[in-house]
C-alpha cells in the first residue's frame, strides 16, 4: 500500500484510538513541560485542598480522593492530566465512529477541535481543575455518542454521564447542547425523516432532564450558598445585560484572529458555506439550510452559553469551551463541501488544527517565561526576608498584590503578535502569598488581607528594604510587602 493511500483509506478502531492518543497528548505536552502552578493550584498544592463540593462539583473531590488514596488532594500532577488524555482519546474515538461508521483520517480531523480548542488551553492550565474539566468534556462526548437497543440503557446511561459531567464542571452542558445541534445537522444530511429527528431531539432533552435530576440528588446538595451563582435580575433589562456580556465575549474571541488566523478562519467559513449549500440542495424547500443556519446561530450563543445568564459574568477563556463545538460544526460542513470535489481535499482541515497546535506550544513557552519570572521574584523576596532577623521574626507580614498586564516583559513580543496569549495566560500578578512557604517563609498572610499592606504603602512610612519589584515596610512586629506597579512596555530593542 502506498503511503498516500493511508490518508484516504478506512481506519480501524485501534488506528483511530492511536491517532487520538498521539494528538491529544501532543496538545498538552507544552503544559506538562512548563509545569506551572496556575492561580488556584498554588493554594491547593500548599494545603492539599479540594473544596470543589461547595461549588457543586462533588465528583471532582471524589476523583482526587480516589487517585491519591487519601481524603484530600495532594499534588500528583501530571498523572490526572495523563488520565484525562487517555479518556478523551477514547471519547473522541467513539464520537468519530458515531459520526462516520467507516472513518478516514478526515473524519478524525472533524471531531478533534473539541480538544484542539484554543480557549481550552486555559482550562488545561490548571493542574488540579484542568483534568476535571477535561473528564467532564469526555463524559459529555460519551453521553452524546451512546447508543443501545435497550430503551432503559439509552436513557439512564447518558443521563448518568451527564450528571457526572455536571458534577465535574457545570459549563460542559454548553458542549452537550452544541453537540445536539451537530446531531441535528447530521440527521438532515443522512435524510432522516423529520418525525424521527424530533424524537431524537426529544430523547436528548429527556436525557438532559434526567441527568440534571440525578445531579440535583447527588452533588448539588453539597453546594454552599457562596458557591451558587445568582442569575440576572429579570426586572432590570436582562436582555441588555446579556447583549453587553455577549459583546465582551466577542471582544475576547476576536483576540484570536491576528496574523494568519483570520485567513484560516475565512477559508474555513468558505468551505463550510459550500457544505451548507450542498446540504440545502439535498432537502426539499431548503429546510436543511434553514436548520443549519439556526444551529449555527445557536452554537455561536453557546460559546459562552449559560454564563451569559449569571449576574457575576465570568469572561475568562475557560468558560468558552463551547467554541470547540462551533469548530466541529464548521469542520463537519467543510468536510461535506470538500469531499465531493476530491477525496483528499478534506485533509486541508489539518491546517487550522496545526495552527491551534502551534498556539499551544507558543502558550507553553509563555507559561515557562511566567514561571521563570515568578520564581525569580519569589526567591528574591524569600532571600530578603530570611536575611533580616526583624522580618524573619515578625508576627505577621502582609503582602499586597498589584495587578498589572506589564509584569511579564519576556513575553511582550509574543503578546504583540498573538494577543490571545495574554488572554489565555490571565496571570496579572508577580507572586502570591501561597508561594512563600516554598522558600521557607511561613509568616506571610494570604492574599485576602493584602489591603493592610496596600494602606501602608500609601501612607508614606519609611521603607525598610526596597528592590526592583517590591518595597518592604516594618512597623513594630509587623511587616508589609508592597509590590511596585510595573511600567508599561513601549519598545524592546536588542
N, C-alpha and C positions, 0 to 999 in steps of 0.2 A: 504493500500500500504506500502510495506517495504521501510525503509529509503534508502537501497542500490539501489532501483529502481529509486530513484529521480535523480541519476547521469546519467542514461541512457535513461530515458523516454523523450518524446517530451515536450518541454516547450512552454507555451503560450506567447503572446506578453507582457502581464503585468509582467510575471515572468522574461522574458528576460530583460525588462527595469529595474526592481528592481535589478537584478543581476548587471547590468552595473552601476546603480546609486551607489550601495554599493562599487563596485570595483574601479570606478573612484574616488569616494570621499576618499576611503581609501588610494589611491596612493598619493593624495595631502595633506592628513591630516598632515604629518610631516612638510610640508612647511608652512601650516597655523599656526601650533603650534609654529614654530620657529619665525614667524613674523619678518623676517629680511629684511630691505630695501636693495635691491640688485642693486649695481652700479648706473644705471640711475635713480632708484627710489628716490635716495637722492635729486637730484635737482628738479625732477618732483614734489615730495611732498612739497618741500620748495616753489616752485613757482606756484604750482597747474598748471603746464605746460603740454601741449600736444606736439605740434610741430612735429606730425607724418606726416602731409600733405606734408611737404617739403621733406620727404623721400619716397613719393609715396604711403603713407598709410593713405589716407584721411579718410577711413572708421573707422580707429582707433580713430581719432579725434571725429567723429560723435558718436561713441559708448560711449565715456566718457561724451560728452555733453548731450546725452540722459539720461545716468544713473545718472548723478549728477544734472540734471536740471539747467545747467549753460553753459557758453561759454568757460569753461576751464576744468581742470581735477583735482579737489580736491581729496585727497586720501580717497577712500572708500573701501580699501582692508579689508576683503576678499570677498566682495559682487560680484565683476566682476568674480573672480575665481569660486565662487559657481555657478554663472550663466553659466559659461563655462562648469562646470562639468555636469550640467543638460543637456545642449545642446549636449555635447559629448556623454552622455549616450543615448540620443535619436538617435544620428547619428550611434553609434556602434550597437544599436538595429536594426536599419533599415538595416545596412550592413549585419548583421547576417542573417536576413530573406532573403536578396538578395542572399547570398551565399548558405544558407540552408533553403529551404521552410518549412521544418519540423525540426527545430533545437533542438539539445540536449545541455547539458552543454558543451560538447566537441566543438560544433560549436561556442559557445560564446567564448571559450578559443582561437579559431583560430584568431579572429579579435582583441582580447584585446591587443596584442603587439603594435597596433597603439598608444595606450595610455601608456602602460607599456613599453615604450621605454626608456632605461636607460639615453640616451642623451637628452631626452625631459625634464629631471629634471632641466637642466639649463634654458630652455625656461620658465618653470613654476616658476622658482625662481624670475623672475621679477614680482613684484606686479602690475605694470602697463602693461608692454608688454606681460607678460605671458598669461593673459586671451585673448588678441587679437590674439596671435599665436594659442591658443587652439581653438578659434572660427574659425579661418582660416582653421585649420585642419578639423574641423567639417563640414565646408562648402564644402570642397573638398570631404569628405565622402558622404555627401548628393548628390553632383553632380554626383559622380560615380555610386551611387545606385539608382538614379532616373529613373523611367520608366513610360511611359504613352502611351496610344493608340493614342493620338493626336500627329501628327508629329511636329506641331508648339511648343507644350509644351516640347516635347522630345529634341528640340534644344534650345529653349530660356531659360527654367528654369535652366538646368545645366550650360549654358553659363553665366547667371546672377549670379549663385552661385560661379562659378569660378572667375568672376570679383570681387565679394565680397571677396573671399579668397585672391586674389592677392592684393586687396586694404587694407587688414588687415596685410598680411605678404607674400611677394612675393615668398619666398623659398618654400611655401607649394605646388607650382607647381611640385616640385620633387615627392611629395606624389601622386598627380594625375597621373603623368606619370607611377609611380610604380604600382599603382592600376590598370591601364590599362593593364600592364603586367600580373598581377594576374588574371584579367578578361580573358585574352587570355588562360592561363592555365586552368581556369575553363571551358571555352568553349571546349577546347580539351578533357578534362575529360568527359564532357557531350556528346561528339561525335557530336558536331555541325559541319555541313559541312563547308569546308574552305571558300567557297564563302560567306557564312553568317558571318563567322569570320572576313573576310576582310571588309565587310560592317559595322560590329560593330566597328572595329578599325577606319575606315574612319569617322564614326559618332562621335566617341570620339575626333578625331582630329579636326573635324569641330566645335564641342562644344568648344574646347580649343581655336581655332582661333577666334570664335565669342566672347568668354569671354575676350580675350586679346583686341579685338576691343572695347568692352564696357568699359574695364578698361582704355584704351587709351583716351576715350572721357569723362571720369568722374574723376578719381583720378590722372592719370598721368600728366595732365596739371598743377596741383598744386605742382609738384615736383620741388624743387630748383636745380640749377646746381650742388651745392656741395652734393646734395642727390643722384646724379646719379653715378653709379659705372662704371668706364671705363673698357672695355673689354681688353683682351690680345692683344698685338701687333702682328698681324698675319705675320709681316715681320721679327720677331725676335724669331724664333724657338718656336712657341706656344705649340707644342706637348711636347717639353722638359719641358716647364713650367708646363703644365698640369700633366705630369708624376711626377714632383717634388712635386706639390701640393697634388697629389694623395698619394704619399709616406708619406707626413706629416699627412694626414688623417688616413692612415693605422697605423702609429705610435700611434696616439691618440686612435683609436679604440682598439688597442692591450692592452691599459691600463686596459680595462675591464676584460681581461682574466687572472685573477690571482686566486689563491686558488682553489675553486671547480668550477669556471666558465668555464675553458677550458674543463673539463669533461662534464659538462652540454651541452655546445655548440657542443662538439664532438658527444655526443649521439643524439642531435637534428639533426645534419647533417646526421648521420647514418639512423635515422628514415625517414628523408626527402629523402635520396637516395633510400630507399625502395619504397617510393611513386613515385619517378621518374621512377624506373624500372617498376612498375605497370602501370604507365601512358604510358610508351613506348610500353608495350605489348598490350595496347588497341587500338593503332593506327597503320595503315599499314606503312611499310617501316620506322618505327621508327621516323616518322616526329614529333610526340609528344615529344619524347626525345630530339630531336634537338631544338625544340621550347622552351622546358623547360630550357635547358641549356643556350640558348640565352637570355631568360627572366632573368635567374639568374644572368648572367654577367651584363645585363643592370641594374638590381636592385642594384648590387654592385657599379656600377658607379653613380647611383642616390642617394647613401648615402650622398655624398657632392653635387652631381648634378650640378646645374647651377653655384654654387660658384667656380667651377674649371675654369670657363671662365673669371672670374673677375681679373683685374690686381692687385687690392689690395685684396689678398686672405684672407678670414676670416676662421681660423681653429678652431673657438670656437665650443663647443659641441652643441650650439643652432642651428647651421646650419645643423646638422646631423639628422634631423627628418626623412629623407629617410631610416634610419636604421630600423625604425618601420615597414616599408613596406617589407623590406627584411625578417624580422622575420615573418611577416604574411605569406609570400610565403613559408618559411620553415615549419611553423606550418601547413599550408594547405597541403603541400606534406606529412608531417609526419602523419597527420590525414588519408590521403589516404593509407599510408603504414601500419598503425597500425590497422585501423578499421576492415579489413577483418580477422585479426588474432584473435581478441576478442573485443567485443563491449565496454569493459571498458578500454582497453589499451590506447585509445586517451586521457583519463583523465591524463595520465602521463605528458601531456603538462602543467599541473598545476605546475609542479616542477620548470621549468625555470621562470614562472611568479611569483612564490613565492620568487625566488632568486632576481628578479628585485624589488619586493615589499620590501624585506629586505634591498636592496641597497637604496631604497627611505628613509626608516627610518634611516639608517646609515647617509645618506646625511643630513637629517633633524637635526640630533644631531650635525653634523659638522657646520651647519648654526647657531645653537644655541651657540656653542662654539665661532664662529666668532663674533656673536652679543655680547656675554659677554665680549670678549676681546676688541672689538672696543668701546664698551660703557665705559669700564674702562679707556682706553686711552683718550677718549673724555672728560669724567668727570675730569680726572686729568688735562688735558690741559685747560679746562674751569675754573677750580678752580685756577690754577696758573695765568691765565690772569686776572680773576676777583679780585684776591687777591693783585695785584700790580697796583697802580694807573697809573704808566707810560705806562703799557700795555693796561689798560682799556681806557686811553685817547689817545692812539696812533692813528694817522690819518689813518694808514693802516698797517695791519700785513700780510705779505706774508707767505704762507705755502708751503713748498716743500714736495713732496710725494716720498718716497723711495720705489720703487717696489722690492719686495723680496718674495721668497717662504718660508721664515723661520719665518714669523710673528706668525703664529698660532701654538704655541707649544703644546697646549692641544689636538690637533688632530693628532699629529705625529704618534701615534700608528695606528690610522685608516688609515692614508695616506700610511703607510708602508704595511698594509695588503690589502688595496683596493686602489691602486694608482689612479684609475679613479675618486675617490672622489676629489682629488686636481684639476684634470682637469675640473670636473663639477663645483667646487666652483669658480675657476678663480678669486679670490679676493686676490691680492698680495700687498695690501696696508693696513695701520693701520687705518687711518682716512682721511676723505676728508674735504675740506673747507666748503662744503654744510652742514656738520654735526654740525658745531659750533653754528649756530643760535639756535639750540635745547637746548643749555645750556646758552643762553643769550648773546653770543658773536657775534657781528654784524660787526666788523671791520676787519675780516679776508677775504681776497680776494679769488676768485675762483681759481681752480687748474691751469687754463691756464697760470697764471702769476707766477707759482712756481719757474721759473728759477731765479727770483730775489733773493729768499731765498737760492736757491742752490748755487749761486755765493758767497753770504756772507759766507756760511758755508765753502767754500774752501779758503777764503781769510784770515783766521786766526784772525778775530775780537774777542775781549774778550766776553765771554759768560755772558749774563745777568742772565740766570736761566737754570738749567740742571736737567733732570730727567732720568729715565731708558730708556725711549723711544724717547726722543727728547731734543734738545737744543734750547733755545730762545735767540736771539740777539736783542739788542736795539740800533739803530743808529739814533740819533736825535728824530724825531717824528714818526719814522717807526720801526716796529718790524718784525722779521724774525724767523720763526719756521722751524727748520731743523730736520726732523725725522732721527733717527740713523739707520744705517744698522744693522739689527739683525744678530747675529751669527748663523751659521748652527747648526742644532741639530744632534749631533753624537750619543749620547746614553742617554737614560732616565732610571734612576734607582730609584726605590721607596722602 
